[in-house]
């Protein structure tokens, strides 16, 4: 190796490393143009560029644009069809777009690829509950709770589904258990659990809160 070749290889390695970092992390930005530039100009192709489509999809979801997110997740899945998180995220986008059956199919695929991920079970429970299939929703919540026992949200959502079925004692147990766990970032779980416990204590018919996506 010549004296010139070694520094060139070092520089090339740095550039490739920076390019890979940008591809994988462009979704952390708030501007989709970063991911778009990566998709258009990065020397990295194939399954690696799926991260840029995934990142742009995440940005679209943060901006409330589920349709654009679905299109980007479609491309990411085409390039990397074996990554469970892509099906989980497209399922969430489809769910927010009102495509419940398609969302459930995506969650099923995410679970098939990685059955140890809790989120697809929790999200599938929400989609099933929205379709009125409370029995299957509760089964999905059961698995989500087993895989992520410190997450309060699926316990509250299971409690809501149980309350919809008139199973007040089991619902109360879930709400109380949720209050003993750390609350989520938005405070939804503890607020909803307290409200529903108060409703159950009053023993009056009340409107059941919508599950949290």
Helices and strands as residue ranges (DSSP letters): H 3-25, G 26-28, H 32-41, G 46-49, H 50-62, H 66-79, H 84-96, H 100-113, H 118-130, H 134-147, H 152-164, H 168-179, H 188-202
